[in-house]
Amino acid sequence: MEQYLTPTAKRMKAIRDLKAAKTKKRKDRKAENQRIGQRSDSDIHHKSDGSTERVSIKNNRGNFGNGTKKES
C-alpha cells in the first residue's frame, strides 16, 4: 500500500531507507541469504542469536503475527 507522503518527506524517507540498506549488518545478511539460496516461497529469518531459519514470508514480514507498527 502506498504511503501518502509530502515530496519532502518522501525524499527524506528514501535517504533513510538507503542508509539503512547500506549498514554493515544489512549487507552481511544480504550476502548470507545469497549464499544460503533465497527461494520465492519462503524467507530466511535472522534470529537474535545470529542463526537463521527458513520461515513463511507472511510470518517473517508480518513480525510473526505482531504487526510492524510497534517494531523498533
Secondary structure by P-SEA (a helix, b strand, c coil): ccccccaaaaaaaaaaaaaaaacaaaaaaaaaaaaacccccbbbbbccccbbbbbcaaaaaacccccccccc
